[in-house]
Amino acid sequence: SRIDRKSIWRRPSCSRLLLVFLAMFLAQACGSVFNITYNLPHLSPLLSDRQEEHLEKAILLYNLIAYPILVIAWGFSVFRVCRPIRGAEDHLRLQRIVINLPLRASLIAAAGWIFCFPALLLGLMSSGEKLNPHIYFHLPVSLGIAMVIALTIGYFSIDALRQRLLFPYFFLDKSPSRIEGAFKLSIPSRG
């Protein structure tokens, strides 16, 4: 039977896209919880009161600067698939975007975690006091492990949600594995 093009090119509802969008924040919250629980017993005892004050200011400043940029980048990545589809080429481009959402989420989140390290280190150094050498170990370890936790949870939760919530709208006529020009992560690569 002939497939109706209008049903193939339907747009997903905003609530479906909102769930995909919010999955990123749940993943980042899990990484942040680990980071905080690691730093309380390991990093805090190594800091003077002045250093602790400067670290808190650096965290606040970093969050005020970085998070709006990262949220806008992620929001743009997700919600741009909600616009009207104007033909086969546009449909193919949106299919690629949907396929690449977990990778894009990982790249955006990784940038946030990676730039956090120098920002917090500079904040600590701005106290003018000599840093305990163990800080150079514990700070990157806590951020690195938190990043891996957040990226793993984020990648797989966004992957699962896009398959369940978005694939029915974008892949009625063709399997996602047949879309050229999109990043595809195989099962062994995911491991």
Secondary structure, DSSP 4 states (H G I P E B T S, - for coil): -PPPHHHHTPPPPHHHHHHHHHHHHHHHHHHHHHHHHHHHHHTGGGS-HHHHHHHHHHHHHHHHHHHHHHHHHHHHHHHGGGSPP-SHHHHHHHHHHHHHHHHHHHHHHHHHHHHHHHHHHHHHHTT-SPPPTTHHHHHHHHHHHHHHHHHHHHHHHHHHHIIIIIHHHH-SSS-GGG-TTS----HHHH-
